[in-house]
Amino acid sequence: MTSAEFPADHKWVYDFGEKTFEGPMDRNLLGGKGRGLAEMTSKGLPIPPGFIVTTETCVYFFQNKGKVPVSLQSQIDKSLALLEKRMDAKFGDVKNPLLVSVRSGARVSMPGMMETILDLGLNDETVKGFAAKMKNERLAWDSYRRFIAMYSNVVDNVNGSYFEQTIKEKRRQQHVDFDIDLSVQSLCELCDEYKQIYRNATGKDFPQDPREQLDSAVKGVFRSWECDKAIAYRRFHGYPDEWGTAVIIMSMVFGNRGEDSATGVGFTRDPSTGDRHFYGEYLPNAQGEDVVAGIRTPQPVNRFQAALTGSTLESLEQRMPECYKQLETIAEILETHFQDMQDVEFTIDAGRLFMLQTRSGKRTGFAAFKIACDMLREELITEDEALMRIEPEHMTQLMTPVFEVRDKVKAADKLACRGLNAGPGAAAGVAVFSSEKAAEWQKQGKKCILVREETSPEDFPGMVASEGILTMRGGATSHAAVVARGLGKPCVCGCSDLVFDEKEGAVFVGPLRKKVLREGDPISIDGTTGQVFFTILQTRPSEIVQILIEKMKKA
């Protein structure tokens, strides 16, 4: 595939915004995220404007050894000019800078397996103009340090742990637990320290030209299609390498602007049970990646979910009732339009709601059956469509082993903590603290439970190798929970009572350290109840399997 094989006016880029999208509604061309944004834009929903670089461009990129089509740059220039007009801002302007996000978007959902860059367009000068424009120095410098870290990792493969260690040390110096509590001065210092990390790793200064940043970011996202975690995910699910990914460039909205801003993820129905109520989580004063990364344990989206999970944190419904009401209305519109349970991402910027994504949501086997039956009864889908919603792995999940209640009662003294029930069934094995060790022990025939503070996409091979996943941070919409549901693995998230001590190489329960878990120690997790036991509990077949066995015996 070369440029000569395409007509000179071949479209590589499609614009969306102001309730208008004039391209084809083709998931294979636009990617799932791009198609969802195009559909939402056409329905007049609140979407930040932007443009989509097609999957064809990605395929061309790899077939031509990292070169892009000749006309791509001029098409991006044209789309940038339109975006500037729509946003009344100028890309690279010192006083009125336009900032954009650059996101991947394959035709199927691959949660966290490819890359995203936020706040692109900032540099040493535009960050000052942005601070003055927004009248918010903290927002500007927080956004700049995020951008430097993301760009460095995605474009130039600078190890993300360098940035994590640096901000962790800054929190220690400031005696704070979370990034949002860092002072503006600390954020300014972090930007300088991050740029020095980039310089040490690459031998060059951090790029200051926003147009250069954008071109490099698009190519970086293309390359993420061929990163190890994305390849492993495709191999596991049987997706072809030839599909490629689209790249979505959108104007930034800021969930980290202040206390009247937030970011969140939600499902139009409960992805674990299939119950018909809006289910999700959010973080006030945060950007989108913070929720799925599990860096802070998120808050429930509504009162119903708070009661369901026993959370005492303020729900979005309580904190911003008007935004929540609008979100619920949009969820109804999307589910009716797509005729399937939707997984949505949203940002609230200074009290204004924006939708960033919609896609068919990952669900457990039990939820898949319930949602299909309910939607058939609601006359949203036909019988044939209901049957097609049940995938082979959903059948397998319904047969996932569980623990005997009497065994859990006997092991009450070994109950270490409770977290959020995020994945189906129950699992037991020995604790393992790294993805690499999980894969290694699986090859040795050992059954293990992957125990992490939070998981990242790089942990995918270890998640596949493990019997179940346990995290200390994150909620039901975190990376660990979403991937576990897709894999049909038992998962417990947000076990905040557990504390990982790096020096000891062990996990302790609570500040008094009443119980301890070391690598190789026995552990059992119940993904249905959220219980965690520091012992081995025997699993038994699910109730469905037991019924089938009884019927076979009678026959």
Backbone torsions as a table, in degrees:
resi	resn	phi	psi	omega
1	MET	NA	113.3	178.1
2	THR	-125.2	170.5	-179.5
3	SER	-60.0	-31.5	-178.6
4	ALA	-65.1	-22.1	-179.5
5	GLU	-80.1	-7.8	-179.8
6	PHE	-115.8	145.7	174.5
7	PRO	-63.8	156.1	-175.7
8	ALA	-59.9	-28.9	-177.6
9	ASP	-96.9	16.4	-179.5
10	HIS	-59.6	133.8	-176.6
11	LYS	-87.2	122.9	174.6
12	TRP	-105.5	-13.1	-172.7
13	VAL	-134.4	136.4	177.2
14	TYR	-127.6	134.2	-179.0
15	ASP	-90.9	151.8	170.2
16	PHE	-142.3	147.5	179.0
17	GLY	152.2	159.8	179.2
18	GLU	51.5	46.4	176.5
19	LYS	63.6	21.3	-175.1
20	THR	-130.2	129.6	167.7
21	PHE	-144.5	121.3	-172.8
22	GLU	-107.8	4.6	-179.8
23	GLY	-87.6	-178.7	177.5
24	PRO	-75.5	139.5	177.0
25	MET	-81.8	66.7	-172.2
26	ASP	-114.2	107.8	-179.3
27	ARG	-59.3	-37.8	-177.6
28	ASN	-65.6	-29.5	-178.6
29	LEU	-90.3	-43.4	-174.6
30	LEU	-90.8	-13.5	-170.6
31	GLY	77.3	162.1	-178.0
32	GLY	-63.0	-41.7	-179.8
33	LYS	-66.6	-44.3	179.8
34	GLY	-63.1	-43.1	178.3
35	ARG	-62.5	-43.2	179.0
36	GLY	-61.4	-42.5	178.2
37	LEU	-65.0	-40.3	178.5
38	ALA	-62.6	-43.1	179.8
39	GLU	-65.2	-45.0	-179.3
40	MET	-65.4	-39.2	177.6
41	THR	-60.7	-45.6	-178.3
42	SER	-64.2	-25.4	179.9
43	LYS	-89.9	2.7	175.4
44	GLY	78.9	19.1	179.2
45	LEU	-78.5	158.4	-176.1
46	PRO	-74.5	97.3	-177.4
47	ILE	-120.9	131.5	172.3
48	PRO	-62.7	133.5	-178.2
49	PRO	-68.5	161.8	-179.7
50	GLY	179.0	-157.1	178.0
51	PHE	-151.7	160.3	-174.5
52	ILE	-118.1	125.9	169.9
53	VAL	-92.9	122.9	-165.9
54	THR	-72.2	163.9	176.0
55	THR	-63.9	-29.5	176.8
56	GLU	-57.5	-37.4	-179.6
57	THR	-64.7	-39.8	178.4
58	CYS	-64.5	-45.3	178.6
59	VAL	-60.0	-43.9	177.6
60	TYR	-59.2	-43.6	-178.0
61	PHE	-55.3	-46.0	-177.9
62	PHE	-76.6	-34.4	-179.9
63	GLN	-73.2	-16.0	-179.1
64	ASN	-118.0	31.3	171.6
65	LYS	54.4	46.8	173.9
66	GLY	86.6	9.7	176.1
67	LYS	-96.6	147.8	178.3
68	VAL	-104.9	161.3	178.6
69	PRO	-57.3	147.9	-176.2
70	VAL	-57.9	-39.3	-174.2
71	SER	-86.5	-0.6	-176.0
72	LEU	-62.6	-44.6	-175.3
73	GLN	-62.1	-42.5	-179.6
74	SER	-66.8	-35.0	178.0
75	GLN	-68.9	-38.2	175.9
76	ILE	-66.2	-39.8	177.3
77	ASP	-57.7	-44.0	-179.3
78	LYS	-64.6	-42.9	179.7
79	SER	-68.2	-35.8	176.5
80	LEU	-63.7	-40.9	179.3
81	ALA	-62.1	-42.6	177.7
82	LEU	-64.0	-41.5	179.9
83	LEU	-64.8	-40.4	176.7
84	GLU	-59.2	-42.2	179.4
85	LYS	-64.4	-44.2	-178.9
86	ARG	-66.0	-34.5	-176.3
87	MET	-96.7	-4.8	-178.0
88	ASP	52.4	47.6	178.6
89	ALA	-148.2	164.0	-175.0
90	LYS	-122.6	126.8	179.3
91	PHE	-64.4	117.8	179.6
92	GLY	89.3	-3.0	-179.7
93	ASP	-71.1	138.9	-175.4
94	VAL	-71.8	-36.0	-175.5
95	LYS	-94.4	-30.2	-175.3
96	ASN	-135.1	63.3	-171.9
97	PRO	-74.8	140.6	170.3
98	LEU	-91.2	126.5	176.8
99	LEU	-110.0	145.3	-178.5
100	VAL	-133.2	159.5	169.1
101	SER	-104.1	151.2	178.2
102	VAL	-126.6	112.5	-171.9
103	ARG	-125.4	149.9	174.7
104	SER	-81.9	163.3	178.9
105	GLY	-167.6	85.0	177.9
106	ALA	-74.1	170.3	-178.0
107	ARG	-70.1	-19.6	175.4
108	VAL	-120.7	158.5	179.9
109	SER	-70.0	124.7	176.0
110	MET	-130.2	75.5	-168.1
111	PRO	-56.9	111.6	174.9
112	GLY	77.3	1.8	-173.6
113	MET	-83.5	-16.5	174.4
114	MET	-121.6	-177.5	-163.1
115	GLU	-107.6	160.3	178.2
116	THR	-137.1	142.3	172.5
117	ILE	-127.2	126.1	178.6
118	LEU	-107.2	158.1	171.4
119	ASP	66.2	27.2	-179.1
120	LEU	-70.0	138.8	-176.8
121	GLY	118.9	-9.2	177.3
122	LEU	-84.1	145.2	170.5
123	ASN	-150.6	-170.1	-174.0
124	ASP	-64.0	-23.0	180.0
125	GLU	-98.5	-45.9	-177.3
126	THR	-65.3	-26.2	178.7
127	VAL	-62.7	-34.4	178.2
128	LYS	-71.4	-43.0	177.8
129	GLY	-64.5	-38.3	179.1
130	PHE	-64.9	-41.3	178.6
131	ALA	-61.1	-43.1	180.0
132	ALA	-68.3	-43.0	-179.7
133	LYS	-60.1	-45.1	-175.9
134	MET	-86.5	-8.7	-175.4
135	LYS	53.4	44.5	-173.0
136	ASN	-155.8	89.5	-178.7
137	GLU	-64.1	-37.9	-177.5
138	ARG	-62.9	-44.3	177.8
139	LEU	-58.1	-45.2	-176.0
140	ALA	-63.7	-49.7	-176.0
141	TRP	-75.0	-30.6	174.0
142	ASP	-65.6	-41.6	179.0
143	SER	-66.4	-38.8	-178.7
144	TYR	-66.5	-43.3	-179.1
145	ARG	-66.6	-34.7	175.8
146	ARG	-63.7	-45.5	-178.6
147	PHE	-61.4	-45.6	-179.2
148	ILE	-58.4	-44.2	-178.1
149	ALA	-66.2	-47.1	-178.6
150	MET	-64.9	-47.4	-179.4
151	TYR	-60.4	-45.8	-177.6
152	SER	-59.1	-42.5	-178.0
153	ASN	-72.2	-46.8	-174.3
154	VAL	-73.8	-44.2	-173.4
155	VAL	-85.1	-42.0	-173.2
156	ASP	-117.3	11.3	174.9
157	ASN	56.7	32.5	174.5
158	VAL	-73.7	129.3	-176.1
159	ASN	-57.8	122.0	-177.5
160	GLY	-62.7	-22.4	-178.6
161	SER	-65.4	-26.0	177.9
162	TYR	-61.9	-42.6	-179.6
163	PHE	-71.4	-39.0	179.7
164	GLU	-62.9	-43.0	179.5
165	GLN	-64.9	-38.1	-178.1
166	THR	-66.8	-44.8	-179.3
167	ILE	-72.5	-30.4	176.1
168	LYS	-63.8	-41.7	178.0
169	GLU	-66.3	-36.2	178.7
170	LYS	-66.2	-39.0	176.9
171	ARG	-63.5	-40.2	179.9
172	ARG	-63.0	-44.1	180.0
173	GLN	-62.8	-36.5	-177.6
174	GLN	-86.6	-6.5	-179.1
175	HIS	60.0	44.5	177.1
176	VAL	-125.9	158.2	-177.8
177	ASP	-93.6	-28.9	-172.2
178	PHE	-126.1	155.0	-179.4
179	ASP	-59.4	-35.1	-176.6
180	ILE	-65.8	-14.3	-179.2
181	ASP	-94.1	-2.2	178.6
182	LEU	-70.8	146.8	179.6
183	SER	-75.0	162.6	176.6
184	VAL	-60.2	-41.5	178.9
185	GLN	-59.3	-41.1	178.5
186	SER	-64.4	-38.7	179.1
187	LEU	-66.4	-39.6	175.7
188	CYS	-60.7	-44.6	179.2
189	GLU	-63.4	-39.8	178.4
190	LEU	-60.0	-40.7	179.4
191	CYS	-59.4	-43.7	177.7
192	ASP	-65.0	-42.2	-179.8
193	GLU	-67.1	-38.4	177.7
194	TYR	-64.3	-40.4	179.1
195	LYS	-66.0	-33.3	176.7
196	GLN	-69.1	-38.1	174.8
197	ILE	-59.1	-44.7	179.2
198	TYR	-61.1	-44.7	-178.4
199	ARG	-63.7	-42.7	179.4
200	ASN	-64.2	-37.2	-175.5
201	ALA	-80.2	-31.8	-172.8
202	THR	-111.2	-18.4	-176.8
203	GLY	78.1	14.0	179.6
204	LYS	-141.8	163.5	179.0
205	ASP	-76.1	154.0	177.8
206	PHE	-64.1	131.5	-175.2
207	PRO	-61.6	136.8	-177.0
208	GLN	-108.1	-12.9	-179.5
209	ASP	-85.4	112.5	-177.6
210	PRO	-57.9	-34.3	179.6
211	ARG	-68.3	-38.8	174.8
212	GLU	-64.0	-40.6	177.6
213	GLN	-58.2	-45.1	-176.4
214	LEU	-66.2	-47.2	179.8
215	ASP	-59.8	-43.0	-179.7
216	SER	-68.5	-35.8	-179.9
217	ALA	-65.9	-42.3	178.7
218	VAL	-59.7	-45.8	178.8
219	LYS	-66.3	-36.6	178.0
220	GLY	-62.7	-41.1	177.9
221	VAL	-67.9	-39.9	174.1
222	PHE	-56.0	-48.1	-177.5
223	ARG	-62.4	-28.1	-178.9
224	SER	-65.9	-17.7	173.8
225	TRP	-61.3	-27.7	-177.6
226	GLU	-107.4	16.1	176.6
227	CYS	-76.1	162.4	-173.0
228	ASP	-57.7	-44.6	-176.1
229	LYS	-66.6	-37.6	179.1
230	ALA	-68.6	-40.5	178.2
231	ILE	-63.4	-44.4	179.9
232	ALA	-61.2	-40.2	-179.8
233	TYR	-65.8	-42.8	179.2
234	ARG	-65.6	-40.5	179.3
235	ARG	-61.3	-43.8	-177.5
236	PHE	-63.1	-40.6	-176.0
237	HIS	-95.6	-4.4	177.3
238	GLY	75.9	28.7	178.6
239	TYR	-86.9	137.3	-178.0
240	PRO	-68.2	146.5	177.1
241	ASP	-69.5	-23.2	-172.5
242	GLU	-75.9	-8.3	-176.6
243	TRP	-66.1	-44.8	-175.2
244	GLY	71.8	175.7	179.9
245	THR	-124.1	147.1	168.8
246	ALA	-80.9	166.3	173.7
247	VAL	-125.9	127.0	-178.6
248	ILE	-107.7	121.8	176.5
249	ILE	-107.3	118.3	-177.7
250	MET	-127.6	149.1	172.6
251	SER	-63.7	142.0	-176.9
252	MET	-74.2	141.2	163.1
253	VAL	-121.5	154.3	-163.7
254	PHE	-121.5	101.8	173.8
255	GLY	-75.6	-10.3	179.9
256	ASN	-103.8	23.1	-179.3
257	ARG	-70.9	-33.5	-178.4
258	GLY	167.8	-162.6	-174.7
259	GLU	-72.2	-14.1	175.6
260	ASP	-96.5	17.4	-179.3
261	SER	-127.7	158.0	-176.8
262	ALA	-166.3	169.2	174.3
263	THR	-140.9	150.0	-176.5
264	GLY	-161.5	172.0	178.3
265	VAL	-132.7	140.6	-179.5
266	GLY	-147.4	164.7	176.4
267	PHE	-125.9	141.4	-178.5
268	THR	-72.2	-15.7	170.4
269	ARG	-141.3	163.6	-179.0
270	ASP	-66.3	117.6	-176.1
271	PRO	-71.9	-12.8	178.9
272	SER	-93.0	-40.0	-175.9
273	THR	-109.6	-21.4	-176.6
274	GLY	85.6	-0.9	-178.8
275	ASP	-60.3	145.7	-174.9
276	ARG	-87.7	83.7	170.0
277	HIS	-155.4	148.3	-179.1
278	PHE	-65.7	132.8	-172.1
279	TYR	-131.6	127.3	179.9
280	GLY	-176.2	-175.9	-178.7
281	GLU	-143.9	156.2	-179.9
282	TYR	-147.8	164.0	172.9
283	LEU	-130.0	127.3	174.2
284	PRO	-73.0	147.4	176.0
285	ASN	52.5	57.1	-177.0
286	ALA	-149.3	163.0	172.4
287	GLN	-102.9	161.7	-168.8
288	GLY	-51.5	-40.5	-175.9
289	GLU	-65.6	-22.1	-177.0
290	ASP	-64.3	-34.0	-176.4
291	VAL	-71.2	-53.0	-175.8
292	VAL	-72.7	-23.4	179.7
293	ALA	-74.9	-19.8	179.4
294	GLY	73.5	23.3	-177.9
295	ILE	-67.2	-39.2	171.2
296	ARG	-121.0	145.8	176.0
297	THR	-70.9	118.8	-174.0
298	PRO	-74.3	169.2	-176.9
299	GLN	-102.4	151.8	-178.6
300	PRO	-66.8	149.9	-175.3
301	VAL	-80.3	-25.6	-179.7
302	ASN	-145.6	171.0	-178.2
303	ARG	-62.6	-38.9	-178.5
304	PHE	-58.9	-45.9	-178.8
305	GLN	-69.2	-34.7	177.5
306	ALA	-61.4	-43.3	178.8
307	ALA	-66.9	-38.5	-178.0
308	LEU	-63.8	-39.8	-175.8
309	THR	-96.6	-6.4	-178.2
310	GLY	74.6	19.8	-178.2
311	SER	-76.7	138.7	176.0
312	THR	-100.1	2.6	-179.8
313	LEU	-77.4	151.3	-178.2
314	GLU	-67.8	128.3	179.7
315	SER	-80.0	161.1	175.8
316	LEU	-62.7	-36.5	178.9
317	GLU	-58.5	-36.1	178.9
318	GLN	-81.3	-40.2	-173.5
319	ARG	-74.4	-43.8	-177.8
320	MET	-135.6	73.8	-172.2
321	PRO	-59.0	-37.6	-178.4
322	GLU	-68.4	-42.3	177.7
323	CYS	-64.7	-40.1	179.7
324	TYR	-64.6	-42.6	179.2
325	LYS	-60.4	-42.2	177.9
326	GLN	-64.4	-40.2	179.7
327	LEU	-62.6	-43.8	178.3
328	GLU	-61.7	-40.9	178.8
329	THR	-63.1	-44.1	179.5
330	ILE	-64.6	-38.6	178.7
331	ALA	-59.7	-42.1	177.5
332	GLU	-62.5	-44.4	-179.8
333	ILE	-60.3	-45.6	-176.5
334	LEU	-67.4	-42.8	-179.0
335	GLU	-66.1	-39.7	177.7
336	THR	-65.8	-40.4	-178.5
337	HIS	-67.4	-48.0	-176.5
338	PHE	-88.1	-11.3	178.8
339	GLN	54.6	41.5	176.9
340	ASP	-161.1	158.1	175.9
341	MET	-63.6	129.3	-175.9
342	GLN	-106.9	146.0	173.5
343	ASP	-107.3	116.1	-173.8
344	VAL	-119.8	151.5	171.9
345	GLU	-119.3	140.6	-177.7
346	PHE	-143.1	157.0	174.1
347	THR	-133.7	139.5	173.1
348	ILE	-110.2	117.0	-176.6
349	ASP	-112.8	108.0	-179.5
350	ALA	51.0	45.3	175.8
351	GLY	85.9	-0.1	178.6
352	ARG	-106.7	130.3	-179.0
353	LEU	-87.1	134.3	174.4
354	PHE	-130.6	137.7	175.7
355	MET	-95.8	131.7	-176.3
356	LEU	-109.5	-17.8	-177.6
357	GLN	-167.4	149.0	165.4
358	THR	-144.1	141.3	179.7
359	ARG	-159.2	161.6	175.4
360	SER	-63.7	130.5	-172.2
361	GLY	-83.6	143.9	170.7
362	LYS	-66.1	141.9	-176.9
363	ARG	-146.4	159.8	176.4
364	THR	-75.5	166.9	178.2
365	GLY	-60.2	-42.2	179.4
366	PHE	-62.2	-44.7	-180.0
367	ALA	-63.8	-37.9	-179.8
368	ALA	-60.1	-44.0	178.7
369	PHE	-64.2	-46.5	-176.6
370	LYS	-65.2	-45.5	-179.1
371	ILE	-62.7	-42.7	179.5
372	ALA	-62.0	-44.8	-180.0
373	CYS	-66.2	-42.8	-179.0
374	ASP	-65.7	-42.7	-178.6
375	MET	-68.7	-30.7	174.0
376	LEU	-65.5	-44.4	179.9
377	ARG	-66.7	-32.3	178.7
378	GLU	-81.6	-1.0	178.7
379	GLU	63.6	29.2	173.7
380	LEU	-83.2	-31.6	-178.6
381	ILE	-134.9	164.7	178.9
382	THR	-90.7	172.5	177.7
383	GLU	-60.1	-43.8	179.7
384	ASP	-61.9	-41.2	179.4
385	GLU	-66.6	-38.5	178.2
386	ALA	-60.8	-43.2	178.9
387	LEU	-63.8	-38.9	-178.5
388	MET	-71.0	-17.5	178.2
389	ARG	-75.7	-16.0	-179.7
390	ILE	-92.8	110.6	-178.0
391	GLU	-92.6	158.0	-178.4
392	PRO	-52.7	-39.6	-178.6
393	GLU	-68.2	-23.5	175.8
394	HIS	-65.7	-38.5	176.7
395	MET	-62.4	-42.5	179.4
396	THR	-61.6	-42.4	-178.5
397	GLN	-63.7	-34.9	179.5
398	LEU	-63.8	-19.9	-179.3
399	MET	-101.6	12.1	179.8
400	THR	-61.1	134.9	-179.2
401	PRO	-60.2	156.9	177.9
402	VAL	-132.9	170.2	175.4
403	PHE	-92.3	149.1	171.5
404	GLU	-72.7	135.6	179.5
405	VAL	-60.4	-40.8	-178.4
406	ARG	-64.1	-33.5	177.9
407	ASP	-68.2	-37.0	178.9
408	LYS	-68.3	-36.1	177.6
409	VAL	-64.1	-44.5	179.4
410	LYS	-63.2	-30.8	-176.5
411	ALA	-96.0	21.4	-175.7
412	ALA	-55.8	-34.5	-179.0
413	ASP	-72.6	-13.2	178.5
414	LYS	-98.2	-1.0	177.7
415	LEU	-67.7	115.7	-174.6
416	ALA	-90.0	-41.9	-176.1
417	CYS	-170.9	176.6	173.7
418	ARG	-128.0	143.7	174.9
419	GLY	-130.1	-160.1	178.0
420	LEU	-85.9	129.7	177.5
421	ASN	-74.4	107.7	-169.7
422	ALA	-117.7	-8.0	-179.4
423	GLY	-149.6	154.0	-170.2
424	PRO	-73.6	150.1	169.5
425	GLY	80.4	-169.0	-177.3
426	ALA	-132.8	154.7	-179.4
427	ALA	-150.9	150.9	178.1
428	ALA	-137.9	151.8	179.0
429	GLY	174.1	-158.2	177.0
430	VAL	-102.9	148.5	-177.7
431	ALA	-72.5	139.2	175.8
432	VAL	-135.9	138.2	-170.4
433	PHE	-104.8	2.7	178.5
434	SER	-143.5	152.4	178.4
435	SER	-62.2	-40.2	-178.6
436	GLU	-62.9	-43.0	-179.7
437	LYS	-67.0	-35.7	178.3
438	ALA	-61.7	-45.4	179.6
439	ALA	-65.2	-39.4	179.8
440	GLU	-64.6	-45.2	-178.0
441	TRP	-70.6	-32.3	176.7
442	GLN	-61.1	-40.9	179.1
443	LYS	-63.4	-26.9	178.6
444	GLN	-86.8	2.2	178.6
445	GLY	84.5	11.1	-179.9
446	LYS	-88.1	135.8	173.6
447	LYS	-88.0	127.8	-175.2
448	CYS	-135.8	159.1	174.5
449	ILE	-113.3	123.0	179.6
450	LEU	-78.1	119.0	-178.2
451	VAL	-113.5	119.0	-176.9
452	ARG	-138.4	155.3	171.1
453	GLU	-62.3	-47.8	166.7
454	GLU	-154.8	155.2	179.1
455	THR	-94.5	159.1	173.4
456	SER	-128.0	167.7	179.1
457	PRO	-55.2	-27.9	179.0
458	GLU	-65.3	-17.0	-179.3
459	ASP	-83.9	-0.5	-173.3
460	PHE	-54.6	-47.0	179.1
461	PRO	-58.0	-38.3	178.6
462	GLY	-69.9	-32.6	177.2
463	MET	-67.4	-38.9	176.8
464	VAL	-64.8	-39.5	-175.9
465	ALA	-74.6	-21.7	-174.6
466	SER	-86.9	159.7	174.3
467	GLU	-78.4	-28.0	-179.5
468	GLY	-164.6	171.2	-175.6
469	ILE	-129.3	136.9	177.4
470	LEU	-129.2	127.4	176.5
471	THR	-125.3	152.6	-179.0
472	MET	-89.5	-23.6	178.7
473	ARG	-125.9	169.3	179.0
474	GLY	92.6	161.5	-177.2
475	GLY	-122.2	-157.6	-174.7
476	ALA	-73.9	-8.0	176.0
477	THR	-114.1	10.9	179.3
478	SER	-70.8	168.9	179.0
479	HIS	-55.6	-44.9	-178.3
480	ALA	-59.4	-44.4	-176.9
481	ALA	-68.0	-45.1	-177.3
482	VAL	-64.5	-45.5	-179.0
483	VAL	-68.4	-40.4	179.5
484	ALA	-60.3	-42.0	177.9
485	ARG	-62.5	-40.3	178.4
486	GLY	-65.2	-32.5	-179.8
487	LEU	-86.6	-15.0	-175.1
488	GLY	73.9	30.2	-177.9
489	LYS	-99.9	141.4	171.7
490	PRO	-59.4	139.1	-177.2
491	CYS	-150.1	136.1	173.2
492	VAL	-126.1	126.3	-176.4
493	CYS	-117.9	164.5	171.5
494	GLY	63.5	36.9	177.3
495	CYS	-80.8	78.6	-173.1
496	SER	-68.5	-15.0	177.4
497	ASP	-73.6	-16.6	-179.8
498	LEU	-88.3	138.1	180.0
499	VAL	-128.7	125.7	178.9
500	PHE	-91.4	123.4	178.6
501	ASP	-103.2	107.7	-176.0
502	GLU	-63.5	-40.6	-178.4
503	LYS	-64.0	-42.0	-179.5
504	GLU	-78.5	-21.2	-174.9
505	GLY	63.2	39.6	-175.2
506	ALA	-146.7	162.0	175.9
507	VAL	-109.1	129.9	179.2
508	PHE	-113.6	154.5	177.9
509	VAL	-99.5	114.4	175.3
510	GLY	70.3	168.0	-178.6
511	PRO	-64.9	-24.0	179.6
512	LEU	-85.0	-5.2	176.4
513	ARG	54.5	48.6	-176.4
514	LYS	-66.6	-32.1	178.5
515	LYS	-130.6	154.0	-179.4
516	VAL	-133.9	144.4	178.1
517	LEU	-128.9	121.4	176.6
518	ARG	-111.4	161.0	179.8
519	GLU	-59.5	129.2	-177.8
520	GLY	98.2	-10.9	177.5
521	ASP	-75.4	153.9	179.8
522	PRO	-71.7	144.2	179.1
523	ILE	-153.5	146.8	176.8
524	SER	-133.7	137.9	178.5
525	ILE	-127.7	141.4	177.9
526	ASP	-112.2	104.7	-177.6
527	GLY	-72.1	-8.1	178.5
528	THR	-90.4	-37.8	-177.5
529	THR	-105.5	-17.5	-177.1
530	GLY	84.6	9.0	-178.5
531	GLN	-80.5	145.5	178.2
532	VAL	-127.4	124.5	-179.9
533	PHE	-116.5	136.0	175.0
534	PHE	-91.0	64.0	176.7
535	THR	-167.8	171.6	176.0
536	ILE	-94.8	121.3	172.2
537	LEU	-106.5	138.8	179.3
538	GLN	-77.3	134.9	176.7
539	THR	-89.6	158.3	175.1
540	ARG	-131.5	162.6	179.1
541	PRO	-60.1	151.7	177.5
542	SER	-63.9	165.5	-179.0
543	GLU	-59.3	-36.3	-179.9
544	ILE	-63.3	-45.3	179.5
545	VAL	-63.8	-41.5	179.6
546	GLN	-61.3	-40.6	178.0
547	ILE	-62.8	-43.1	179.2
548	LEU	-63.0	-40.1	179.5
549	ILE	-63.6	-44.8	179.6
550	GLU	-60.9	-42.3	-180.0
551	LYS	-65.3	-37.0	178.7
552	MET	-66.6	-38.5	179.0
553	LYS	-63.6	-42.4	-179.3
554	LYS	-66.4	-34.5	179.5
555	ALA	-68.8	NA	NA
